[in-house]
Amino acid sequence: MSKTRKPKREGVLPVARLRYLMDEQGVSQSDIARRAGVGRSTVSAWLHPEPTERTKPGPDGVAAFAVLLGIPAGFVVGAIPEPASGVVN
């Protein structure tokens, strides 16, 4: 019996974890928006449960999440499973 492989989730935003960290650290969508130089509605689109390629954050958005939440940029874009510090459950 062969095992079914799960598809890789690289490049998929960890939206639930980002929202959790935002709540825990008191970082609002407006904070992210100001840091990234975009409107709050743009950040809302980034945090949609199923973002599309069009609604994923660009470099400024990724940097805003990383800096304000104290996490690696690779985590924001889904390239690494969680921050090395283990902050995220």
Secondary structure as GFF3:
##gff-version 3
##sequence-region A 1 89
A	DSSP	alpha_helix	15	25	.	.	.	ID=ss1
A	DSSP	alpha_helix	29	36	.	.	.	ID=ss2
A	DSSP	alpha_helix	40	46	.	.	.	ID=ss3
A	DSSP	three_ten_helix	53	55	.	.	.	ID=ss4
A	DSSP	alpha_helix	59	69	.	.	.	ID=ss5
A	DSSP	alpha_helix	73	76	.	.	.	ID=ss6
###
